[in-house]
Every structure is written in structure tokens, then in C-alpha cells.
Amino acid sequence: MPDRLDQLRHRVEHAPGDPDALCELGREYTSMGQDERARAHFELALEIDPAWYPAAVSMAMCQYRADDQHAALDTLAKAAEQAREAEDTEAFEMIRNAMESIHHP
């Protein structure tokens, strides 16, 4: 039985333009402590869909763990603006919570 990482890689291989698949694979790499690999997948997801807020939040958390608070807040600010423009209150709330966790760890 394939493990979760193999399943997610397979999913991305068969749907390379799916930002959700890329984000899920990135999150799996994050859970394995492989933030650089994770960030690469979050970046790809955001290239495909700049408004894909789960990738933006996950990317910001990787940036924060890499001691780049400025980049993390910039990533979240851009995502918040897109969520506001799209009137996506769920996304905006998730992004706001992530910003607060960075400001007040």
C-alpha cells in the first residue's frame, strides 16, 4: 500500500495544474520537516492560482520558520488583499489568524 507521500506525488504527477494537489504535497513535506521542498510546491500552487490562500498561508508559515518574518507577512498581506477583493470571508479570516500568530507567537 503506497504511503501518503507517494499518493500525493502521484496526484501531482497526474494533475500538475491543480493548486490543491500541490499544496497538499507541500504540507506533507512540511510535516516531514522539508520546508524547502514544501515552499517549492506552495510557490507552484501560487503561480497557478495566486488567490489559493491555503498555499499562501502554508508558504508564510515556512517563511516564518526560516526566520523571515518580513516575507511571511508580505505573503499574507498579498493573500489578504486578494481575499478581500474576492469577498472571501473564510479565506480572509484564516489569513488574519495566520498574521496574528506571526505577530504574537
N, CA, C and O of each residue as an XYZ file, in Angstrom:
420
protein
N       0.849     -1.184      0.000
C       0.000      0.000      0.000
C       0.894      1.247      0.000
O       1.755      1.390      0.868
N       0.694      2.145     -0.965
C       1.542      3.330     -1.040
C       1.296      4.257      0.150
O       0.183      4.364      0.665
N       2.374      4.921      0.566
C       2.217      5.857      1.675
C       1.642      7.178      1.162
O       1.499      7.391     -0.042
N       1.323      8.045      2.097
C       0.679      9.322      1.750
C       1.546     10.143      0.796
O       1.030     10.737     -0.150
N       2.845     10.182      1.033
C       3.725     10.952      0.165
C       3.654     10.438     -1.270
O       3.553     11.231     -2.206
N       3.704      9.133     -1.447
C       3.600      8.556     -2.792
C       2.255      8.879     -3.432
O       2.186      9.190     -4.621
N       1.197      8.805     -2.649
C      -0.137      9.124     -3.168
C      -0.209     10.575     -3.637
O      -0.760     10.866     -4.699
N       0.348     11.477     -2.840
C       0.315     12.894     -3.205
C       1.196     13.185     -4.415
O       0.824     13.983     -5.275
N       2.352     12.548     -4.487
C       3.212     12.710     -5.668
C       2.484     12.233     -6.922
O       2.536     12.882     -7.967
N       1.817     11.107     -6.806
C       1.051     10.559     -7.927
C      -0.052     11.541     -8.342
O      -0.281     11.772     -9.529
N      -0.716     12.102     -7.356
C      -1.791     13.064     -7.641
C      -1.239     14.270     -8.398
O      -1.843     14.715     -9.374
N      -0.093     14.805     -7.959
C       0.513     15.961     -8.621
C       0.989     15.582    -10.020
O       0.853     16.367    -10.959
N       1.542     14.393    -10.159
C       2.013     13.930    -11.466
C       0.867     13.889    -12.478
O       1.056     14.203    -13.653
N      -0.310     13.504    -12.017
C      -1.455     13.383    -12.914
C      -2.286     14.659    -13.011
O      -3.156     14.771    -13.874
N      -2.023     15.610    -12.135
C      -2.741     16.885    -12.179
C      -1.782     18.012    -11.785
O      -1.972     18.654    -10.751
N      -0.747     18.255    -12.609
C       0.271     19.241    -12.228
C      -0.254     20.672    -12.137
O       0.403     21.537    -11.557
N      -1.414     20.923    -12.698
C      -2.001     22.257    -12.637
C      -3.006     22.437    -11.523
O      -3.715     23.443    -11.482
N      -3.077     21.483    -10.621
C      -4.039     21.528     -9.515
C      -3.375     22.144     -8.284
O      -2.547     21.496     -7.644
N      -3.729     23.393     -7.944
C      -3.070     24.020     -6.800
C      -3.338     23.296     -5.482
O      -2.500     23.322     -4.580
N      -4.489     22.654     -5.367
C      -4.784     21.911     -4.141
C      -3.842     20.720     -3.998
O      -3.339     20.455     -2.906
N      -3.602     20.006     -5.084
C      -2.690     18.859     -5.041
C      -1.280     19.316     -4.674
O      -0.613     18.685     -3.854
N      -0.833     20.404     -5.278
C       0.498     20.934     -4.970
C       0.596     21.375     -3.513
O       1.606     21.145     -2.848
N      -0.460     22.007     -3.035
C      -0.475     22.477     -1.647
C      -0.461     21.302     -0.673
O       0.250     21.339      0.331
N      -1.227     20.282     -0.956
C      -1.249     19.106     -0.078
C       0.113     18.413     -0.045
O       0.565     17.970      1.011
N       0.761     18.322     -1.202
C       2.100     17.732     -1.232
C       3.075     18.607     -0.442
O       3.925     18.097      0.288
N       2.947     19.905     -0.590
C       3.778     20.813      0.190
C       3.567     20.646      1.683
O       4.526     20.650      2.456
N       2.332     20.501      2.084
C       2.037     20.299      3.508
C       2.635     18.988      4.017
O       3.096     18.906      5.155
N       2.622     17.977      3.171
C       3.224     16.700      3.574
C       4.731     16.873      3.775
O       5.300     16.355      4.736
N       5.370     17.606      2.859
C       6.796     17.874      3.035
C       7.041     18.683      4.310
O       8.025     18.449      5.013
N       6.161     19.621      4.609
C       6.287     20.398      5.844
C       6.231     19.483      7.054
O       7.014     19.635      7.992
N       5.310     18.538      7.033
C       5.174     17.624      8.174
C       6.411     16.745      8.346
O       6.657     16.202      9.423
N       7.188     16.612      7.265
C       8.415     15.822      7.304
C       9.630     16.692      7.621
O      10.757     16.199      7.655
N       9.398     17.988      7.855
C      10.496     18.901      8.150
C      11.270     19.348      6.925
O      12.390     19.843      7.049
N      10.692     19.181      5.745
C      11.355     19.541      4.493
C      10.738     20.824      3.935
O      10.076     20.818      2.897
N      10.975     21.924      4.655
C      10.344     23.189      4.294
C      10.754     23.709      2.923
O       9.931     24.315      2.236
N      11.994     23.494      2.503
C      12.409     23.983      1.182
C      11.607     23.296      0.074
O      11.139     23.948     -0.859
N      11.455     21.994      0.185
C      10.631     21.273     -0.797
C       9.188     21.743     -0.720
O       8.524     21.922     -1.741
N       8.716     21.937      0.496
C       7.343     22.402      0.688
C       7.144     23.755      0.016
O       6.172     23.960     -0.711
N       8.066     24.667      0.263
C       7.944     26.014     -0.311
C       7.892     25.969     -1.831
O       7.146     26.730     -2.448
N       8.671     25.091     -2.436
C       8.660     24.979     -3.898
C       7.269     24.608     -4.400
O       6.819     25.121     -5.425
N       6.593     23.725     -3.687
C       5.250     23.323     -4.103
C       4.220     24.416     -3.824
O       3.288     24.603     -4.607
N       4.381     25.134     -2.720
C       3.478     26.255     -2.450
C       3.655     27.344     -3.506
O       2.677     27.944     -3.953
N       4.907     27.600     -3.905
C       5.169     28.591     -4.951
C       4.499     28.196     -6.261
O       3.896     29.035     -6.930
N       4.602     26.923     -6.626
C       3.945     26.457     -7.853
C       2.436     26.627     -7.764
O       1.799     27.066     -8.722
N       1.869     26.284     -6.629
C       0.420     26.437     -6.444
C       0.018     27.899     -6.607
O      -1.003     28.198     -7.226
N       0.816     28.806     -6.054
C       0.500     30.233     -6.146
C       0.744     30.790     -7.544
O       0.095     31.758     -7.938
N       1.663     30.201     -8.297
C       1.839     30.607     -9.694
C       0.602     30.237    -10.502
O       0.165     30.995    -11.368
N       0.045     29.072    -10.213
C      -1.152     28.612    -10.921
C      -2.369     29.428    -10.511
O      -3.162     29.847    -11.354
N      -2.507     29.649     -9.206
C      -3.647     30.404     -8.687
C      -3.158     31.313     -7.561
O      -3.071     30.886     -6.410
N      -2.837     32.573     -7.894
C      -2.318     33.493     -6.880
C      -3.266     33.717     -5.701
O      -2.839     34.193     -4.650
N      -4.526     33.385     -5.863
C      -5.503     33.566     -4.786
C      -5.712     32.292     -3.971
O      -6.612     32.244     -3.133
N      -4.900     31.262     -4.200
C      -5.070     29.995     -3.470
C      -4.540     30.192     -2.052
O      -3.365     29.947     -1.777
N      -5.414     30.634     -1.164
C      -4.977     31.052      0.163
C      -4.379     29.939      1.018
O      -3.508     30.238      1.835
N      -4.789     28.666      0.887
C      -4.106     27.651      1.702
C      -2.606     27.581      1.394
O      -1.793     27.357      2.291
N      -2.248     27.772      0.126
C      -0.826     27.762     -0.238
C      -0.126     28.998      0.314
O       1.014     28.916      0.769
N      -0.803     30.140      0.276
C      -0.200     31.371      0.797
C       0.048     31.267      2.295
O       1.111     31.653      2.779
N      -0.922     30.751      3.022
C      -0.765     30.613      4.473
C       0.347     29.612      4.788
O       1.179     29.859      5.661
N       0.360     28.499      4.087
C       1.399     27.490      4.325
C       2.780     28.026      3.963
O       3.754     27.775      4.672
N       2.863     28.766      2.856
C       4.127     29.384      2.453
C       4.604     30.352      3.532
O       5.781     30.356      3.894
N       3.697     31.159      4.034
C       4.064     32.134      5.067
C       4.578     31.443      6.327
O       5.516     31.926      6.962
N       3.980     30.335      6.685
C       4.445     29.621      7.876
C       5.862     29.066      7.659
O       6.678     29.068      8.581
N       6.147     28.598      6.450
C       7.512     28.143      6.131
C       8.488     29.314      6.193
O       9.590     29.182      6.726
N       8.084     30.448      5.652
C       8.948     31.626      5.682
C       9.214     32.053      7.120
O      10.337     32.410      7.476
N       8.188     32.013      7.926
C       8.331     32.392      9.335
C       9.290     31.447     10.061
O      10.148     31.891     10.823
N       9.139     30.139      9.822
C      10.039     29.167     10.455
C      11.485     29.348      9.996
O      12.420     28.975     10.704
N      11.659     29.921      8.810
C      13.003     30.196      8.289
C      13.508     31.564      8.772
O      14.487     32.094      8.246
N      12.837     32.119      9.767
C      13.200     33.418     10.352
C      13.099     34.568      9.360
O      13.886     35.513      9.415
N      12.138     34.488      8.459
C      11.900     35.574      7.510
C      10.493     36.118      7.744
O       9.589     35.935      6.928
N      10.336     36.791      8.881
C       9.029     37.314      9.265
C       8.520     38.319      8.238
O       7.325     38.356      7.943
N       9.417     39.131      7.695
C       9.008     40.130      6.708
C       8.373     39.461      5.482
O       7.305     39.875      5.030
N       9.026     38.439      4.951
C       8.481     37.729      3.785
C       7.160     37.059      4.128
O       6.230     37.064      3.321
N       7.073     36.482      5.322
C       5.837     35.820      5.739
C       4.687     36.812      5.791
O       3.596     36.532      5.293
N       4.927     37.967      6.392
C       3.866     38.974      6.486
C       3.513     39.535      5.119
O       2.348     39.837      4.860
N       4.501     39.679      4.236
C       4.240     40.152      2.878
C       3.374     39.148      2.116
O       2.424     39.533      1.435
N       3.705     37.870      2.234
C       2.911     36.820      1.586
C       1.468     36.871      2.077
O       0.530     36.786      1.283
N       1.299     37.007      3.380
C      -0.049     37.044      3.953
C      -0.792     38.322      3.586
O      -2.003     38.288      3.366
N      -0.089     39.445      3.517
C      -0.737     40.703      3.144
C      -1.280     40.627      1.719
O      -2.390     41.084      1.448
N      -0.499     40.051      0.815
C      -0.965     39.882     -0.568
C      -2.181     38.964     -0.616
O      -3.150     39.239     -1.325
N      -2.124     37.883      0.135
C      -3.249     36.942      0.160
C      -4.484     37.592      0.769
O      -5.598     37.363      0.299
N      -4.299     38.396      1.804
C      -5.433     39.073      2.444
C      -6.096     40.040      1.472
O      -7.323     40.131      1.420
N      -5.288     40.758      0.706
C      -5.841     41.691     -0.272
C      -6.664     40.946     -1.328
O      -7.747     41.392     -1.706
N      -6.148     39.820     -1.794
C      -6.895     39.039     -2.784
C      -8.186     38.493     -2.186
O      -9.222     38.488     -2.851
N      -8.135     38.038     -0.950
C      -9.339     37.524     -0.291
C     -10.359     38.637     -0.108
O     -11.559     38.427     -0.287
N      -9.880     39.816      0.248
C     -10.780     40.957      0.430
C     -11.440     41.319     -0.900
O     -12.649     41.543     -0.960
N     -10.636     41.376     -1.966
C     -11.174     41.704     -3.290
C     -12.199     40.675     -3.746
O     -13.191     41.022     -4.387
N     -11.962     39.412     -3.417
C     -12.879     38.334     -3.806
C     -14.048     38.200     -2.834
O     -14.948     37.386     -3.042
N     -14.028     39.005     -1.772
C     -15.050     38.942     -0.724
C     -15.156     37.537     -0.138
O     -16.247     37.044      0.149
N     -14.000     36.909      0.032
C     -13.923     35.560      0.596
C     -13.627     35.690      2.089
O     -12.469     35.749      2.502
N     -14.683     35.734      2.882
C     -14.512     35.968      4.321
C     -13.804     34.810      5.014
O     -13.046     35.029      5.960
N     -14.036     33.592      4.564
C     -13.363     32.433      5.163
C     -11.851     32.534      4.957
O     -11.073     32.331      5.889
N     -11.451     32.847      3.734
C     -10.025     32.991      3.436
C      -9.435     34.152      4.225
O      -8.358     34.031      4.809
N     -10.141     35.273      4.241
C      -9.634     36.443      4.953
C      -9.434     36.136      6.432
O      -8.432     36.545      7.019
N     -10.368     35.429      7.032
C     -10.266     35.085      8.456
C      -9.072     34.157      8.714
O      -8.345     34.338      9.690
N      -8.876     33.178      7.849
C      -7.743     32.260      8.006
C      -6.418     33.015      7.885
O      -5.483     32.772      8.647
N      -6.353     33.919      6.933
C      -5.141     34.705      6.718
C      -4.900     35.638      7.904
O      -3.768     35.777      8.368
N      -5.952     36.269      8.389
C      -5.825     37.166      9.542
C      -5.312     36.405     10.761
O      -4.453     36.899     11.490
N      -5.835     35.213     10.977
C      -5.368     34.390     12.101
C      -3.888     34.039     11.957
O      -3.146     34.047     12.939
N      -3.466     33.733     10.738
C      -2.053     33.426     10.500
C      -1.185     34.650     10.777
O      -0.104     34.531     11.354
N      -1.656     35.825     10.365
C      -0.905     37.061     10.618
C      -0.772     37.309     12.117
O       0.293     37.698     12.595
N      -1.841     37.086     12.845
C      -1.800     37.282     14.295
C      -0.831     36.305     14.953
O      -0.131     36.669     15.898
N      -0.784     35.077     14.464
C       0.129     34.100     15.063
C       1.586     34.471     14.807
O       2.461     34.141     15.608
N       1.847     35.149     13.707
C       3.205     35.603     13.417
C       3.556     36.818     14.275
O       4.670     36.925     14.788
N       2.605     37.722     14.425
C       2.842     38.912     15.246
C       2.966     38.574     16.722
O       3.727     39.213     17.449
N       2.220     37.570     17.165
C       2.181     37.199     18.587
C       2.388     35.701     18.747
O       1.452     34.976     19.083
N       3.625     35.228     18.507
C       3.863     33.773     18.574
C       3.677     33.202     19.964
O       3.844     31.999     20.165
